Amino acid sequence: MKRGVSVPLALTLGLLAHSLAAQQPKPDTVAVKPPGSAGLAATPCCAITAIDQKTGVVGARESSTGYRFSFEVKDPKLRAGLKVGQKIWADFTTKRVSLKPGAPCCDIIVGLSPP
């Protein structure tokens, strides 16, 4: 009789643990590559939160997790056109950012940090 109770209980606990693990943010899996190649996302993953026109450092937030990161825009003309709230694409594997689909322009200089 104990066996009949312990099997469903073990299955329930196993499913609960699996469900909780699936809900945890995994920064390494938030990577959304800029569009332009087969299989890459067509929508931006992130938004600009701050722009330092003097240094070229731009702050951004990954939309689904709230994780923050910074990237550098070296071209002053490109930097001048940026706006807080602007949607962007980021690839955290290659550490590159695109301001428009399929055109990586900038390097991520500070990786993901929790919100």
Secondary structure, DSSP 8 states (H G I E B T S, - for coil): -HHHHHHHHHHHHHHHHHHHHHHS--GGG--B--SSSTT--SS--EEEEEE-TTT-EEEEEETTT--EEEEE---HHHHHT--TT-EEEEETTTTEEESSTT-EEEEEEEEEE--
